[in-house]
Amino acid sequence: MASKLIEVKKTIGQTFEGKPIRKSFYGKTKREAERKYLEFMKDAESKNRCTQHYTFTEFSKTWLETKKEEVNDNTYKLTYLTNIKVLQATFGKKLLESITQLNLQKFFSSQSGISKSKMDKLYLIANAIFSSAFENNLIDKNPMTKVKKGQVSNPKELRTYTEEQYRFVIDFSKENPYGLGVFIMLKTGLRRSELFALRWENIDFEKKTLSVKNAAVKCEGKYIIDKTKNFSSMRQLPLDDEFVDHLTLQPRRGEFVMILGSNTDQIADLDNWTKRRYNPFMLDLLEYYIAEKEKVKNDEQEKYDVLPKLRIHELRHTYGTLLYRMGTDIYTVSKVLGHSEIKTTTKIYVHDTVEDIRNRIDFSKMP
């Protein structure tokens, strides 16, 4: 019968909050257990391992503080804080050094079915946290190494108007009382958040330019003015005569271009605008479109193209797509849309048909 091992409990460090961390060491004798403790501490010292131990929640909060000054409030809350809470729900109370590559792989595999964007953000943040812990000698290696992302859901395909539909919607938006926001987005490619932070002073009617300087973000249930999504989002856009002429005719009820209700001195609520302005506009538009098509339909033309009910972001996507289709180079499209990287623009907008490619090749210059 094997003899019972003797247990010796020792303090090997402390948590971020200063609480002692106790670990058990075993041996046939008390002296042997004590020796194993000394070997453990010597090994930790030789590897330059910090004796201060953090749980995942403790360290991720510390890491998160470093990001607060690097990004705007909206990105901080919606990207970093939101995704860290997901990670904390699984790893929160675990000590950093106890989290293994297998633990992390199981986590990311269990997230299968979320969007690619969500998966990428979770992976990026987890890797950054463990990389920082490794660089600060809190763990021996980054357990995110070789961890693979889980399967993601197929993203919704972004739809656009055709050139004919685009012209139809522009004309209708100029006549409809709820059409101003749609008109501006289709003529400039602004993000919805940028549209609602747009002030009259940001439009230079003489120089025909529009300056994007701020964005509307939701903070504690209320929309406020904040910095743009990123540095590249701050940009100056050229305007055409139609835009300048139409905006010149609009009444200026306050400092902001987009006003909802009687609150003329503050930013409009984007969610209320969607319900009270955008959705009714789209219903009116579809009804008018069908009526106009029915007027000109004849026996030879039994069908006509259905006008899609675009989501708000697809108005911006339509503008970017048409810019590219009409021959605007991808670098310029990227600058106009305020993308931080040109590869983002390329991934979204470069889906050339053979005719698109043909139009960009000047065969007459070939030898």
N, C-alpha and C positions, 0 to 999 in steps of 0.2 A: 504494500500500500504506500503510495507516494506521500511524502511528508508535506504538511501544510506550509505554504509560503507565507513569509512574514511581510506585512504591508507597512510601508513608511510613506506618509503624506508630506510633501514639501511644497513650499511656495516657489513657483518658477517665474513669476512676473506679475503684472497687474493689468487690469483692463484700462480702457480710456478714461473711465470714471474713477480710477484709483483703487478698485476692488482687487484683492489678491486672487491670483489664479493658482489653484492647488492641483497637483498631479500626484498620482500614486506610483510608487516604485516597489518592486517585489524582489525578494531573495530568500534563500534557505535560512539565512541568518539576518539579523538586523544590520550587521556590518556590510553584508553583501548588498542589501537594499540601499544603504547609504552610499555605497560605492557607485551603484548604478545612477543614483541622483547626481553625484559629482561628475560622472562621465557625461551625463546628459547636458549639464550646464557648461562643461568644458567644450563639448561639441557645438553647442549653441554659440558660444563665444568665438570659437575658431571660424564659424561660418558668418560671423558678424551679425548674427540674428538678434534683433531687438528683443529685449525682455518685456517690453510693453506690448500687450496683446489686445487687439481690437476685434470686436464682432463686426460682421459685415455692415450692419446698420450704423455703428459708431464711425467706422472709417468712411463709408459712403457719404455720410453727412458732412464730414470734414472735407472730403474731396469736392462735394457739391458746392461748398462755399467758394472754392477757387473759380468756379464757373460763373458765379453771380455777376461779376464785373465784366466778363468777357462777352456776354450775350444780352439781348434785350429781355425784358421781363416776360414777354409772351413765350419766347423760345425757352427760357429758363423753366417756366412752369409747365408748358405743354410737352416739351421734349425731355428735358433732364429730370425734373421732379416727378413727372408722371411715370416715366419708365423706371426710375430708381425705386419707386414704391412697388412696382411689379417684382423687381429683383429682391427687394427687402422682404416681401411676403414669403419668399421661399428660403432665402439665406440669412435673413435678418439677425437671428440670435446665434448663428454659427460663428465661431472664431475663424478669421481669415485663413489661418494655416490649416484648418481642418477641411476646407472646401477643396475638393479634388476635381480633376479634369472630368472624371466620370459623373460627378454630381452636376457639373455645368452642362455636359452633353445631354444628360437626361432632361435637364430643364429646357434647353433649346429644342430638343426633339418634342417635348410636350407642348411647345408653343405652335406646333404645326397648324396651319390654317389661318394664321393672322396675315395681315398685309405685308408685302415686301418692305415697305417703308418702316412699319412697326418692328419687324424682325431686325432690320439693319440698325435701327436706333438702339434696341436692346443689346445687340451684340457689340456695337461700338462703345456703349457706355460701360458694359460689363468688362470689356477688354481694357478700357482706359482706367477703371478703378483698380483692377488687379495689377496692371502695369505700374501704376503709381505706388501700390503697396510693395511691389517687388523693388522698385527703385529706392524706396525708403527702408529697405531691409526688414520689412515686416513678414515677408514670406520668402521661401527659398527659390521659388520659380513662379512664373505666371501660369496658373492652371487653365487659362483660356487658350493656351497653345494647342493647336490641332483640334479644338472644338469646332464642330461644323454647325451651320445654321439649319434650323428645321425647314420643312416644306412650307412654302407660302401660298396663299390663295392667289388666284388669277386676278390681276387688277381690272377694274372696270375700264373698258375702252373709252377714251375721251372722244366725244362726238364734236362735229363742227357743222356750221352752215356752209352750203355751197356759195359760190360767188353771187349767184342770182338771189338766193335766200338771204344772204348777208345784206345786199342792197335793199331788199324788201323790208327787213327788220329795221335797218337804219331809218328808212323813210317813215315807217310806222312809229318808231320810237320818238321821232321829232313831233309827231302829232298827238301822241297819247300822253295824258297828264302824269302817268306813272313811268314814262319812258326815259327820263334823264339819265339815271344810273346805267341802264342798258346801253344807251347811246355812247356814254363816256367810255365804258369798258370795251365796247366794240370798236371804238375809234383810237384807243390808246393802249389796250392790253393791260390796264391797271389790275392789280389784285383788289379784291373786294375791300380788304382792310386798308389799302392805300386810297381807294375811292372815298371812303368815309372820313378819312383824315385830310382830304383835299380842301384847302382854303382858297378863297378867291385870289388872295395875294400870291398864290403859287402859280397862277396863270398870267403870263405876259401876253396880252392881246396884240401889242404892237410887234413884238419879236416872234409871235406865234410859237411860244414854248410853254411847256408845263413842267414844273419842278416837283419831283417826288421826294418829300423830306421826312414824312412821318407815316405811321400806320395806326389803325385802331385795334386795340387789344382788349380782351375781356379780363377784368380783374375784380374778383370777389363779386361776380354777378353783374358788373357794370362795365360798359365800354369807356375806355380812356384813350388819350393820345399817347403814343409811345414811339420809340425809335423804329425804323424800318426793320424788315426781317434780317437783313445783313447789310454790310457796307455797299455791296454792289447794287442793292435795291434803291439806294439814293442816286437818282439820275435825273437828267433833263431830257424831255421828249419833244420832238418837233410836232407841230400841229398843222393840219391842213385848213383851207379856207372854210370848209363846211363846218368843222368843229368850232372855229372862232366865231363864225356868223351865228351859229345856233346858241352857243353859250352867251354871246353878247345879248341875246334876246331874253335870257332867263332873269327873273327877278332875284335880287340879292337880299335875302331875308335875314342874313346873319353872316358871320365870318366863314362858315363852312358852306361848300357848294351843295352838299346833300343835307337837306333839312327834313325832318319827319315830325309832323304835328306842330304844336305851338312853341316847342322848345328851340327857339332860334339861336340861343347863345351857347348851346352845347352840342356835342357830337351825337348823331342819331344812333339808335339802337339797331345794330345790323340784323339781329334776329327778327325784330318787329318789322323792319323794312322788307325782309324776305316774305313774311306772311302778308303784310298789308299793301305792299307795292309790287314786288317781283312776281309772286304767284298770280295775282289778279292780272298783271300785265301780260303774262304768258297765256292766260286763258283768253283774254281779249285778242291777242295776236293770232292765236290758232284759229279762233272763230272768224276773224277778218281774212286770214289767209285762205281758208276754205271757201269763203264767200267769193273772194276775188278769183280764185281758180275756177269755181263753178261758172262764173260769168263768161269766161273765155273758152270753156271746154266745149269741144265739138264732137261729132261722131267719130272722127279719126283719132281724137285724143281722149280716150276713155279714162285714163289714169294720169295723175300728176304726182310729183315727188312729195312725200309727206314731210311737213316741217317738224323737225324734232323739237321737243321741249327741253332745251338745254339746261343743265345745272349752271349755277352762277359762274363757277370756275371755267366752264366750257366757253363762255363768252370771250374770256382772255385767251383761251386756247384757239378759238376761231381766228382771232386777230393775228396771233403768232403764226398759225398755219397759212393764212392767206398772204402774210408778208413773205414767207418763205416760198410759197407757190408762185408768187409774182416775180421771183428772181432776186429777192433781197438775200444777201449772203448771210450765212448762219451766225457769223460773229456779230453782225449788226442786230439780227433778231435777238440774240442773247443779251446784248446791251439794252435794247428797248424793253425787254421783259424783266430785266434786273436779276438775271440768273448769276449766281456766284461763280459757276463753272460752265464753260462752253459745252462740256460733255453732257450736262443736264439738258441743254437745248437740243443737242444732237440726238440724244436718246428719245426725246419726246416728239420732235418735229421732222426728223429726217427719215421718212418712209416713202422714198421716191418710187413712182411708177416709171415704166420705161419711157413714157412720153415726157415726164419731168426731166429725166436724164438727157433725152434727145434735145430738149429745149436749151439745155446748158452746154451742149457741145456745138462748137462752130466747125462743122465739117469742111467748110470752104477754106479754112486755114491749114488743113492737112496737106502735106507735100504730095 
